[in-house]
Amino acid sequence: MTKILENLINNKYYSTKEEVGQKLNVFFAFNVLTQEEYTKLMQLVEEKYKVTATEDNKQEEATV
């Protein structure tokens, strides 16, 4: 399961960081992931789903 999730995160399958976090939280809560796997995947999410300054500006413009 960890390898599948890792591939999905690396390919940015999910649209937002929050969406990925919710999925990982559920898998962790139901003991599908160990603490070590959960931590590793959450770190990968932080790395892959960084919001750049340009993306942040686009989001602000869209809400105005």
C-alpha positions in Angstrom: 0.0 0.0 0.0 2.9 2.4 0.8 4.4 2.0 -2.7 1.0 2.7 -4.3 0.5 5.8 -2.2 4.1 6.9 -2.9 3.5 6.7 -6.6 0.2 8.6 -6.4 1.9 11.4 -4.4 5.0 11.5 -6.7 2.7 11.9 -9.7 0.5 14.5 -7.9 -2.6 12.4 -8.5 -4.5 14.3 -5.8 -5.4 17.9 -6.5 -4.4 19.3 -3.1 -2.1 18.7 -0.2 -5.1 18.6 2.2 -6.8 15.8 0.1 -3.7 13.6 0.3 -3.4 14.3 4.1 -7.0 13.2 4.7 -6.4 10.0 2.8 -3.2 9.2 4.7 -4.9 10.1 8.1 -7.6 7.5 7.3 -5.1 4.8 6.4 -3.1 5.5 9.5 -6.2 5.5 11.8 -7.2 2.1 10.5 -3.6 0.7 10.9 -3.1 0.3 7.2 0.1 2.4 7.6 2.7 2.2 10.3 3.9 5.4 12.1 7.1 5.2 10.0 5.3 4.8 6.7 2.9 7.6 7.6 5.7 10.0 8.5 7.6 9.2 5.3 4.5 9.7 3.1 3.6 13.0 4.9 7.1 14.3 4.3 6.8 13.4 0.7 3.5 15.2 0.5 5.1 18.4 1.9 7.9 18.1 -0.7 5.7 17.5 -3.7 2.7 19.7 -2.9 4.6 22.9 -2.0 2.8 26.1 -2.9 5.0 28.5 -4.8 4.7 32.2 -4.6 3.2 32.3 -8.1 0.6 29.7 -7.3 -0.2 31.5 -4.1 -0.8 34.8 -6.0 -3.0 33.0 -8.5 -5.1 31.6 -5.7 -5.5 35.1 -4.1 -6.5 36.6 -7.5 -9.1 33.9 -8.0 -10.7 34.6 -4.7 -10.9 38.4 -5.2 
